[in-house]
C-alpha cells in the first residue's frame, strides 16, 4: 500500500513547489508527502538553500548517491516518486538508482519554458570561445564518455515510468525514453494555467498599477549553477531598473508592484512593494506587465495584458539579451531599453499596446485544449496510486 509520495525537482523547495505539487490536498488524503532535496547532486552544491523555514519540515535532504540508493531501498514497498528530472547524460545515475531499487515513479512534464519565436541565437565571440574550450577540454571529454556509457547502460536496465503527466503534444523524445507500452499518458493543464484560473481577489485593491516580474538578476540560481559571470554588479543593475520602472510609472500614471522571483531571499533591491507567490494574481488585475524574460510570462497571455520587455546595455554579449529579444518577438513587440534616453522616446500607446495575433499564436502553441484531464495534480496522483494498489 502506497503511503509516501516523494517529489524530486532540480532546485530547492519553496512555496511554488508546495502549491503546484498539491501538498495540502495529498496530505488531506492521508499521504506522507515529502520533498527530496538533492540539489547538490542534480544541480549544484553552490546554490543557496532558499527553502522557507516553515517548509523545512516537508523536506528530506540527501547529499550522496549512496544515501539516495539506501533511502529508496528502505522505502520502495510503500512509496512512489514524482519527478521532472529528464533522462539524459548528467542524470542517468538518477534513473539507474531508481531502476535498481525497483521503485515506482511518475514523470511530471507540466512545467516548461514557453515556445518562442527566435530571431537570433547568435552568441558573443567570448561566449562561443569559452564554450568551445569547455567542450574540448580533456576533463570534459572524459566525463562525457563515462556519462554517455552510464546513459546507455541505464537505458538497458531502465524501469519504465508508471505514467507521464504532460502538457504539450508531441511528447518530448527524452520523456519517451522513460516509457514502455504500459506507461499511461495523461494530458493535463500546466501549473501556470491552474494558478491563473484559481478564483482570487485583487491583492492590491487597485487596478492602476504595473507589475514587474522579477527574474532575480543577477542572483538567479541558473547563472550560479552554470558558472555564468555577468559583467555588472547588482547595484548597477538595480539602480538602472528602479529608475526605469519609476519613469514608466510616471509616464503611464501607474503604481509599481514587484512579483518576486520564488527564490528571492531579500527585498532590499527594489524601491517598490514586493509580493511573493501571487504572480498570477498580480498580473490578472494589473494594467501593464514589465519583464525581462520569464516562464511567468504565461500569465500575460492567459490574462491578456499589455507587456513591456525591458532590455539593457548591461545584457549585451550574454544570453539574457537573446532571451529578451526572442520573448519580445514572440509577443509581437520590440524590447525597450532601460536607459532613460531610450524610454523618453516611447509613447504610452506603444507601451500599452497588444498584438492580438501574436498573443493568439502564443496561446495556441503553449496551452491546452478542453480535452485534457482537468483534475489538479494531487487528484491525478491519488488516482494513479489507487491503481497501483
C-alpha positions as CSV (number, residue, x, y, z in Angstrom):
1,X,0.0,0.0,0.0
2,X,1.4,3.4,-1.0
3,X,1.7,5.7,2.0
4,X,4.5,8.0,0.9
5,X,4.7,10.4,-2.1
6,X,8.2,11.9,-2.7
7,X,8.7,14.8,-5.1
8,X,12.1,15.5,-6.7
9,X,13.0,18.6,-8.7
10,X,16.3,20.2,-9.5
11,X,16.0,23.2,-7.2
12,X,15.5,23.8,-3.5
13,X,11.9,23.5,-2.2
14,X,9.8,26.6,-2.0
15,X,6.2,27.8,-1.7
16,X,5.6,27.4,-5.5
17,X,6.6,23.7,-5.4
18,X,4.4,23.2,-2.3
19,X,1.4,24.7,-4.1
20,X,2.0,23.3,-7.6
21,X,2.6,19.8,-6.3
22,X,-0.6,19.9,-4.2
23,X,1.0,19.1,-0.9
24,X,-2.1,20.2,1.1
25,X,-4.5,18.1,-0.9
26,X,-2.3,15.0,-0.8
27,X,-1.8,15.4,3.0
28,X,-5.6,15.6,3.4
29,X,-6.0,12.3,1.6
30,X,-3.7,10.7,4.1
31,X,-0.3,10.5,2.4
32,X,3.0,11.3,3.9
33,X,4.2,13.9,1.3
34,X,7.8,15.0,1.3
35,X,10.2,16.8,-1.0
36,X,13.6,15.1,-1.5
37,X,16.2,17.8,-1.8
38,X,19.1,16.5,-3.9
39,X,20.1,19.9,-5.4
40,X,23.8,19.3,-4.6
41,X,23.7,16.2,-6.9
42,X,21.2,17.3,-9.5
43,X,22.1,20.9,-10.0
44,X,25.0,22.4,-8.0
45,X,26.4,22.4,-4.4
46,X,26.9,26.2,-4.8
47,X,23.2,27.1,-4.7
48,X,22.0,28.7,-1.5
49,X,19.1,26.8,0.1
50,X,16.1,29.1,-0.5
51,X,13.5,26.9,1.3
52,X,11.5,29.0,3.8
53,X,11.9,27.9,7.4
54,X,8.2,27.0,7.7
55,X,8.5,24.4,4.9
56,X,11.7,22.7,6.2
57,X,9.5,20.0,7.9
58,X,8.4,18.9,4.4
59,X,12.0,18.3,3.1
60,X,14.3,15.4,3.3
61,X,17.9,16.3,2.4
62,X,20.0,13.7,0.6
63,X,23.7,14.6,-0.2
64,X,25.2,11.5,-1.7
65,X,24.2,8.9,-4.3
66,X,24.7,6.0,-1.9
67,X,22.4,7.8,0.6
68,X,19.8,8.1,-2.2
69,X,20.1,4.4,-3.0
70,X,19.6,3.4,0.6
71,X,16.7,5.7,1.1
72,X,14.9,4.1,-1.9
73,X,15.6,0.6,-0.8
74,X,14.2,1.4,2.7
75,X,11.0,2.8,1.3
76,X,10.4,1.0,-2.0
77,X,7.4,-1.1,-0.9
78,X,5.1,1.7,0.3
79,X,6.3,4.8,-1.7
80,X,6.1,6.4,-5.1
81,X,8.3,9.1,-6.6
82,X,7.0,12.0,-8.7
83,X,9.8,13.8,-10.6
84,X,10.5,16.1,-13.5
85,X,14.2,15.1,-13.8
86,X,15.0,14.5,-17.5
87,X,16.7,11.3,-18.7
88,X,20.0,12.5,-20.1
89,X,23.7,12.2,-19.7
90,X,24.1,14.1,-16.5
91,X,21.1,12.4,-14.8
92,X,21.5,8.8,-16.0
93,X,22.8,7.8,-12.5
94,X,19.5,9.1,-11.0
95,X,17.4,6.6,-13.1
96,X,20.0,3.9,-12.7
97,X,19.5,4.0,-8.9
98,X,15.7,4.2,-9.2
99,X,15.7,1.2,-11.6
100,X,17.9,-1.0,-9.4
101,X,15.8,-0.1,-6.4
102,X,12.7,-1.1,-8.4
103,X,10.6,1.8,-7.0
104,X,7.6,3.1,-8.8
105,X,7.8,6.6,-10.2
106,X,5.8,9.1,-12.2
107,X,7.2,11.7,-14.6
108,X,5.9,15.2,-14.4
109,X,6.2,17.2,-17.7
110,X,3.9,20.0,-16.6
111,X,6.4,22.9,-16.3
112,X,8.1,24.2,-19.4
113,X,9.8,27.2,-20.9
114,X,7.3,28.6,-23.4
115,X,7.7,28.1,-27.1
116,X,9.3,31.3,-28.5
117,X,9.7,32.8,-32.0
118,X,13.5,33.1,-32.1
119,X,15.1,35.9,-34.1
120,X,18.7,35.3,-33.1
121,X,20.7,32.7,-31.3
122,X,24.0,34.4,-32.0
123,X,26.3,34.4,-29.0
124,X,29.1,36.8,-28.4
125,X,32.6,35.7,-29.6
126,X,33.8,35.4,-26.0
127,X,30.9,33.1,-25.1
128,X,31.5,30.9,-28.1
129,X,35.2,30.7,-27.3
130,X,34.5,29.8,-23.7
131,X,32.1,27.1,-24.6
132,X,34.5,25.7,-27.3
133,X,37.3,25.3,-24.8
134,X,35.0,23.8,-22.2
135,X,33.8,21.2,-24.6
136,X,37.2,20.3,-25.9
137,X,39.0,20.0,-22.5
138,X,40.2,16.5,-21.5
139,X,38.2,16.7,-18.2
140,X,35.0,17.4,-20.1
141,X,35.6,14.8,-22.8
142,X,36.4,12.0,-20.2
143,X,33.4,13.0,-18.1
144,X,31.2,12.9,-21.2
145,X,32.4,9.5,-22.1
146,X,31.6,8.0,-18.7
147,X,28.2,9.8,-18.6
148,X,27.3,8.5,-22.1
149,X,28.2,5.0,-21.1
150,X,26.1,5.3,-18.0
151,X,23.2,6.6,-20.1
152,X,23.5,3.6,-22.4
153,X,23.7,1.1,-19.5
154,X,20.8,2.7,-17.7
155,X,18.6,2.6,-20.8
156,X,19.1,-1.2,-20.9
157,X,18.1,-1.8,-17.2
158,X,15.6,1.1,-17.0
159,X,12.4,0.6,-15.1
160,X,9.8,2.4,-17.2
161,X,7.7,5.2,-15.6
162,X,4.2,4.3,-14.5
163,X,2.8,7.4,-16.1
164,X,3.7,10.7,-17.8
165,X,1.7,13.8,-16.9
166,X,2.3,16.1,-19.9
167,X,1.1,19.4,-21.2
168,X,2.4,19.5,-24.7
169,X,2.0,17.3,-27.8
170,X,4.0,15.7,-29.2
171,X,5.7,14.4,-26.1
172,X,9.4,15.2,-26.0
173,X,11.8,12.4,-27.1
174,X,13.8,12.4,-23.8
175,X,10.5,11.8,-22.0
176,X,9.5,8.9,-24.3
177,X,12.8,7.2,-23.4
178,X,11.4,6.6,-19.9
179,X,8.3,4.9,-21.3
180,X,7.1,1.5,-22.5
181,X,3.8,0.1,-23.8
182,X,2.3,0.0,-20.3
183,X,3.1,3.7,-19.5
184,X,0.0,5.8,-19.1
185,X,0.0,9.2,-20.8
186,X,-2.2,11.8,-19.1
187,X,-2.6,15.2,-20.8
188,X,-3.2,17.8,-18.2
189,X,-3.1,21.5,-17.5
190,X,0.2,23.3,-16.8
191,X,0.8,24.7,-13.3
192,X,0.6,28.2,-14.7
193,X,-2.8,27.5,-16.2
194,X,-4.1,26.1,-13.0
195,X,-2.7,29.0,-11.0
196,X,-4.2,31.6,-13.4
197,X,-7.7,30.0,-13.2
198,X,-8.0,29.9,-9.4
199,X,-10.6,32.3,-8.1
200,X,-8.8,35.1,-6.2
201,X,-9.4,38.7,-5.2
202,X,-7.3,41.6,-6.3
203,X,-4.3,41.7,-3.9
204,X,-3.6,45.4,-4.4
205,X,-7.1,47.0,-4.1
206,X,-6.5,48.9,-7.3
207,X,-6.0,48.2,-11.0
208,X,-4.0,51.3,-11.6
209,X,-0.7,49.6,-11.3
210,X,2.0,47.9,-13.3
211,X,3.7,44.7,-12.1
212,X,7.3,43.9,-12.7
213,X,8.0,40.1,-13.0
214,X,11.3,39.7,-11.1
215,X,13.9,37.5,-12.7
216,X,16.3,37.7,-9.7
217,X,19.0,39.0,-11.9
218,X,21.9,38.9,-11.1
219,X,21.4,36.2,-8.4
220,X,19.5,33.7,-10.5
221,X,20.3,30.1,-9.4
222,X,20.8,29.0,-13.1
223,X,23.6,31.6,-13.5
224,X,25.3,30.3,-10.4
225,X,24.9,26.6,-11.3
226,X,26.1,27.1,-14.9
227,X,29.0,29.4,-13.9
228,X,27.7,32.4,-15.9
229,X,29.6,35.5,-14.9
230,X,27.7,38.8,-15.5
231,X,29.7,41.9,-16.3
232,X,27.8,44.2,-13.9
233,X,27.2,44.5,-10.2
234,X,23.8,44.1,-8.5
235,X,24.0,47.8,-7.5
236,X,24.4,48.9,-11.2
237,X,21.6,46.7,-12.4
238,X,19.0,47.6,-9.7
239,X,19.8,51.3,-9.9
240,X,19.0,51.3,-13.6
241,X,16.0,49.0,-13.2
242,X,14.4,51.1,-10.4
243,X,15.0,54.3,-12.4
244,X,13.4,52.8,-15.5
245,X,10.3,51.5,-13.5
246,X,9.8,54.9,-11.9
247,X,9.9,56.6,-15.3
248,X,7.5,54.1,-16.9
249,X,5.2,54.5,-13.9
250,X,5.2,58.3,-14.2
251,X,4.6,58.1,-18.0
252,X,1.6,55.7,-17.6
253,X,0.2,57.1,-14.4
254,X,0.5,53.7,-12.7
255,X,1.9,52.5,-9.4
256,X,4.7,49.9,-9.4
257,X,4.5,46.5,-7.7
258,X,7.0,43.7,-7.8
259,X,6.1,40.0,-8.3
260,X,9.1,38.5,-6.6
261,X,11.0,35.6,-8.0
262,X,10.2,32.5,-5.9
263,X,13.8,32.1,-4.9
264,X,14.4,35.7,-3.9
265,X,15.9,36.0,-0.4
266,X,15.7,39.7,0.2
267,X,13.6,42.8,-0.8
268,X,16.4,45.4,-0.4
269,X,17.0,45.7,-4.2
270,X,13.7,47.4,-5.0
271,X,12.2,50.8,-4.2
272,X,8.6,49.4,-4.5
273,X,6.4,46.9,-2.7
274,X,7.5,43.3,-3.2
275,X,5.0,40.4,-3.2
276,X,5.6,36.7,-3.0
277,X,3.7,33.7,-4.5
278,X,0.9,35.7,-6.1
279,X,2.4,36.5,-9.6
280,X,-0.7,35.3,-11.5
281,X,-3.0,37.4,-9.2
282,X,-0.8,40.5,-9.7
283,X,-0.8,40.1,-13.4
284,X,-4.6,39.4,-13.6
285,X,-5.6,42.7,-12.0
286,X,-2.7,44.9,-13.4
287,X,-2.9,47.4,-16.2
288,X,0.6,46.7,-17.5
289,X,3.3,44.0,-17.1
290,X,7.0,44.7,-17.3
291,X,9.5,41.9,-17.6
292,X,12.9,40.8,-18.9
293,X,12.1,37.2,-19.7
294,X,10.4,34.5,-17.5
295,X,8.2,31.5,-17.7
296,X,5.7,33.5,-15.7
297,X,5.1,35.4,-19.0
298,X,2.4,32.7,-19.5
299,X,0.2,34.8,-17.2
300,X,0.4,37.7,-19.6
301,X,-1.1,35.6,-22.4
302,X,-3.7,33.9,-20.2
303,X,-4.9,37.2,-18.7
304,X,-4.4,39.2,-22.0
305,X,-2.3,42.0,-20.5
306,X,0.0,44.5,-22.3
307,X,3.6,43.8,-21.7
308,X,6.9,45.6,-22.0
309,X,10.1,43.6,-22.3
310,X,12.9,45.6,-20.7
311,X,16.5,45.1,-22.0
312,X,19.7,47.0,-21.2
313,X,23.2,47.6,-22.5
314,X,24.3,45.7,-19.4
315,X,23.0,42.5,-21.0
316,X,24.9,42.8,-24.3
317,X,27.0,39.8,-25.1
318,X,25.2,37.3,-22.9
319,X,22.2,35.0,-23.0
320,X,19.9,37.5,-21.3
321,X,19.7,39.8,-24.3
322,X,18.9,36.9,-26.6
323,X,16.1,35.6,-24.3
324,X,14.6,39.1,-24.1
325,X,14.7,39.6,-27.9
326,X,13.1,36.2,-28.5
327,X,10.3,36.7,-26.0
328,X,9.5,40.2,-27.3
329,X,9.4,38.9,-30.8
330,X,7.0,36.2,-29.7
331,X,4.6,38.8,-28.4
332,X,4.9,41.0,-31.5
333,X,6.9,43.9,-30.0
334,X,10.4,45.3,-29.6
335,X,12.3,45.3,-26.4
336,X,12.5,48.7,-24.6
337,X,15.9,49.8,-23.4
338,X,16.0,50.6,-19.7
339,X,18.2,53.7,-20.4
340,X,16.2,56.9,-19.8
341,X,17.3,58.3,-23.1
342,X,15.5,55.5,-24.9
343,X,12.4,55.4,-22.7
344,X,11.7,59.1,-23.3
345,X,11.2,58.3,-27.0
346,X,8.4,55.7,-26.2
347,X,4.8,56.7,-26.4
348,X,2.2,55.5,-23.9
349,X,0.2,54.0,-26.7
350,X,3.2,51.9,-27.8
351,X,3.8,50.8,-24.2
352,X,0.2,49.8,-23.6
353,X,-0.4,48.1,-26.9
354,X,-1.3,44.4,-27.5
355,X,-0.6,42.5,-30.7
356,X,-3.7,40.3,-30.6
357,X,-2.5,38.0,-33.4
358,X,0.8,37.3,-31.6
359,X,-1.0,36.7,-28.4
360,X,-3.3,34.2,-30.1
361,X,-0.4,32.3,-31.7
362,X,1.4,32.1,-28.3
363,X,-1.8,30.9,-26.5
364,X,-2.4,28.2,-29.2
365,X,1.3,27.0,-29.0
366,X,1.6,26.8,-25.2
367,X,-1.8,25.9,-23.7
368,X,-4.2,23.0,-23.8
369,X,-7.4,22.2,-25.4
370,X,-10.5,21.3,-23.4
371,X,-9.7,17.6,-24.0
372,X,-7.1,17.4,-21.2
373,X,-7.6,16.0,-17.8
374,X,-8.9,19.0,-15.8
375,X,-8.2,17.5,-12.4
376,X,-5.5,19.0,-10.2
377,X,-2.1,17.3,-9.9
378,X,-2.9,15.9,-6.4
379,X,-6.1,14.3,-7.6
380,X,-4.4,12.7,-10.6
381,X,-1.6,11.3,-8.4
382,X,-4.2,10.0,-6.0
383,X,-6.0,8.1,-8.7
384,X,-2.7,6.7,-10.1
385,X,-1.7,5.5,-6.6
386,X,-5.0,3.8,-6.1
387,X,-4.4,2.0,-9.4
388,X,-1.0,0.7,-8.2
389,X,-2.5,-0.7,-5.1
